[in-house]
Amino acid sequence: MLEFRGKQYPCCASLTMGVIGGKWKTVILFHLMNNTLRYSELRKAMPTVTERTLSLQLKDLEEDGLISRTVYTPKPPLKVEYALTEFGKTLIPLIQAVAAWGDYAVSCA
């Protein structure tokens, strides 16, 4: 068993998928690969995700240490930016490979 941030996983692949798996986490990481983005910019880049889901996924990624959240204004309306952490940047080759496979799959269909 492997343990990461208080959760146990049966193998390294399970750990990886537990951290970045699901419908939206990898998409969020993909959009943050080259840019720091505000919440509204992420929403525009992902128009089919609900606000609640996006907020929850961002929180999970932040708790796992993959993204950072920087608040620039102390009172509403908040200016909040999200960026990959150094730990999150280690996923860039994996995310690029997932994206390349998606492009390949489309070309094969």
C-alpha positions in Angstrom: 0.0 0.0 0.0 1.1 3.5 -0.8 0.1 6.5 1.3 -0.3 10.1 -0.1 -1.7 13.0 2.0 -3.5 10.6 4.4 -5.1 8.4 1.7 -4.0 4.9 0.9 -3.6 3.4 -2.6 -2.9 -0.2 -3.7 -0.3 0.8 -6.3 1.4 3.8 -8.0 -1.0 3.9 -10.9 -3.9 4.0 -8.5 -2.3 6.8 -6.6 -1.8 8.8 -9.8 -5.3 8.3 -11.0 -6.6 9.1 -7.5 -4.9 12.5 -7.6 -5.5 13.5 -11.2 -8.4 11.2 -12.2 -11.9 12.2 -12.9 -13.5 14.3 -15.6 -12.1 17.7 -14.8 -8.8 17.6 -12.9 -6.6 16.7 -15.9 -8.4 19.4 -17.9 -7.7 22.0 -15.3 -4.1 21.0 -15.2 -3.9 21.1 -19.0 -5.1 24.7 -19.0 -2.7 25.7 -16.3 0.4 24.0 -17.9 1.5 27.2 -19.6 -0.5 29.9 -17.9 -1.5 31.3 -14.6 -5.3 31.8 -14.9 -8.0 33.5 -12.9 -11.1 31.5 -11.9 -13.2 33.3 -14.6 -10.6 32.4 -17.3 -10.8 28.7 -16.3 -14.6 28.9 -16.5 -14.4 30.3 -20.0 -11.9 27.6 -21.0 -14.2 24.9 -19.6 -17.8 26.1 -20.4 -19.5 22.8 -19.6 -18.2 22.4 -16.1 -20.5 23.7 -13.3 -19.2 26.3 -10.9 -19.6 24.0 -8.0 -17.6 21.2 -9.7 -14.8 23.6 -10.8 -14.5 25.0 -7.3 -14.4 21.5 -5.7 -11.8 20.2 -8.2 -9.6 23.3 -7.7 -9.8 22.8 -4.0 -8.8 19.1 -4.3 -5.9 20.0 -6.6 -4.7 22.7 -4.2 -5.0 20.3 -1.2 -2.9 17.8 -3.1 -0.2 20.4 -3.7 -0.6 20.5 -7.5 -1.8 24.0 -7.8 -1.5 27.2 -5.9 -4.2 29.7 -5.3 -3.2 33.4 -4.9 -5.8 35.9 -3.7 -4.9 39.5 -4.6 -7.8 41.5 -3.1 -8.9 41.1 0.5 -12.6 41.8 -0.1 -15.1 41.0 -2.9 -14.9 40.9 -5.8 -11.9 38.7 -5.2 -9.1 38.5 -7.7 -7.9 34.9 -7.5 -5.3 33.3 -9.7 -4.4 29.6 -10.0 -1.0 28.2 -11.2 0.8 24.9 -11.1 3.2 24.4 -8.2 6.6 23.0 -8.7 5.2 19.6 -7.7 2.3 20.1 -10.2 4.7 20.9 -13.0 6.1 17.4 -12.7 2.8 16.3 -14.2 3.3 18.3 -17.4 4.9 15.4 -19.4 2.0 13.1 -18.3 -0.6 15.7 -19.3 1.1 16.3 -22.6 1.0 12.5 -23.3 -2.7 12.3 -22.4 -3.5 15.2 -24.7 -1.4 13.7 -27.5 -3.2 10.4 -27.1 -6.5 12.2 -27.3 -5.4 13.9 -30.6 -4.3 10.5 -31.9 -7.6 8.8 -30.9 -9.6 11.5 -32.8 -7.4 10.9 -35.9 -8.1 7.2 -35.8 -11.8 7.4 -35.4 
